[in-house]
Amino acid sequence: MKKIIIVGAGASGVFLALNLKNKDNEIILLEKNDTPLKKLSMTGNGRCNYYNDDQNIKHYHSESLNELNYLLKEKDIKRCLELFNELGIYPRIINGYYYPYSNNAKTIRNTLIEELNKKNIKLKLNYEVNNIKKKDNKFIINNDLTSDYLVISTGSKCMVNDYIMYDILKEMKIDIIKPLPGLTKLVVDNKYLNKLNGIRTLCKASIIVNDEVIKEEEGELQLTNYGLSGIVIFNLSRYASINLEKNNNVKVKINFLHTIQNIEEIFVKNNNIKSALNRILDEKLVNVLLKDLKNLNYNELTKEEKNELFKILTEYEFIVTGIKDFNNCQVSVGGVSLNEVDLKSLESLKISNLYFTGEILDVDGDCGGYNLTFAWLSALIVSRSIRRKNDKSK
Ligand SMILES: Cc1cc2nc3c(=O)[nH]c(=O)nc-3n(C[C@H](O)[C@H](O)[C@H](O)COP(=O)(O)OP(=O)(O)OC[C@H]3O[C@@H](n4cnc5c(N)ncnc54)[C@H](O)[C@@H]3O)c2cc1C
């Protein structure tokens, strides 16, 4: 009977164990926490956004884009959703975003744990893997356990203290693309942040690197006393992370009136600029936007002054000076390079029978269920591959 060790009882490790377990194998899940699927309970603000109907590949990112495109097969992604349906997890779908019907992440967590128990999958908790060796075709873990197959499903250092798997893998000569915080908040330089703190507004946000627009997002922006937050910012933050690391100039430009076709019309109806804008935007925000405007009578502005006003309203710039760190992010950008793995199986090209799933790989997704979907998808690919190998060796 083949022995398979999965390191990490998080989303991808547990999903892998459930899909892989049969009478011909023994699976042991090793988890450093005192409980499995700890992070899953926190996902989606405690609601767990586990899938999205919009599976356009533009929502997934990696340094190795061709390899990523190869991995994201529509049929496989849909199969992940089917597997959730087969587990009896009934979705509550809001604008294409999938949550458990209970609207509570614990429903998914409890279901997966119940299934682990049903299948008699061994789970060793409070067990941190800090040493991996390979000898005579067997993996030796912490000089304690041995296995025929080893799967690294340890996620990333995002919201984890003392993450050691990157160092272990580097010692095994696996190429790691420097992990950086993703889906995080941005620290900006703006003298009015205290006045803006607490404002939420819909907008179009663009990230600008060395004066070039890299990506645009529409949605809710949250202004805080250190900078920018909200889903639009989370989705842009990977570009800030990567480019600040390269010492590039990073700015975020906000269009506060992105759905208004003709801005001039606002002031035709109401000539007092402040009064007109107060009927459209948050009053505290209007106060800051108009801080340097001397004349509030629209009709009296010169053409240049009008253009300046439009620019403030539609191209307000924040200089990004930093990002919130790994303790404040939702995913990591970077990880095990996709060039390190056979894309059909996610098996290491350097060490046979060593596999990777989930966030440890250099793949990150937008907000909207894409990171969990990649956790399920990568687990599905690995489960199929190990099962095939086992069948062949019978
Ligand atoms: C606050 C928050 C909200 C999120 N919301 C969403 C959402 O709604 N939708 C979405 O798609 N994604 C969301 N994500 C991202 C998503 O949770 C992760 O991308 C996903 O859990 C990654 O799965 P994984 O299996 O790779 O890693 P994880 O789920 O992180 O599991 C890795 C496991 O490995 C264990 N481990 C690590 N090192 C070792 C070691 N050396 N030895 C033993 N065990 C080890 C860890 O303790 C952990 O249990 C969110 C993330 C956060 C932080």
The ligand as an ORCA input file, in Angstrom:
! r2SCAN-3c Opt
* xyz 0 1
  C      -8.537     36.799      5.786
  C      -8.524     35.958      4.531
  C      -9.684     35.884      3.766
  C      -9.674     35.142      2.594
  N     -10.839     35.027      1.880
  C     -10.875     34.276      0.741
  C     -12.090     34.053      0.030
  O     -13.188     34.447      0.480
  N     -12.017     33.366     -1.132
  C     -10.855     32.862     -1.639
  O     -10.852     32.259     -2.714
  N      -9.695     32.995     -0.946
  C      -9.686     33.657      0.230
  N      -8.503     33.775      0.948
  C      -7.298     33.072      0.440
  C      -7.402     31.561      0.734
  O      -7.779     31.358      2.085
  C      -6.050     30.866      0.484
  O      -5.591     31.204     -0.803
  C      -6.197     29.354      0.592
  O      -6.576     28.997      1.898
  C      -4.884     28.663      0.218
  O      -5.024     27.281      0.426
  P      -3.727     26.404      0.734
  O      -4.191     25.023      0.935
  O      -2.706     26.651     -0.272
  O      -3.152     27.011      2.096
  P      -3.826     27.175      3.520
  O      -5.299     27.067      3.440
  O      -3.223     28.400      4.097
  O      -3.292     25.906      4.330
  C      -1.918     25.675      4.584
  C      -1.811     24.866      5.859
  O      -0.470     24.400      5.999
  C      -0.083     24.518      7.362
  N       1.383     24.585      7.410
  C       2.191     25.574      6.981
  N       3.491     25.241      7.148
  C       3.508     24.010      7.706
  C       4.547     23.141      8.116
  N       5.846     23.458      7.980
  N       4.219     21.950      8.696
  C       2.907     21.589      8.840
  N       1.879     22.388      8.452
  C       2.171     23.578      7.891
  C      -0.778     25.801      7.801
  O      -0.899     25.843      9.198
  C      -2.124     25.693      7.089
  O      -3.093     25.018      7.860
  C      -8.483     34.484      2.140
  C      -7.341     34.574      2.924
  C      -7.346     35.292      4.120
  C      -6.108     35.345      4.954
*
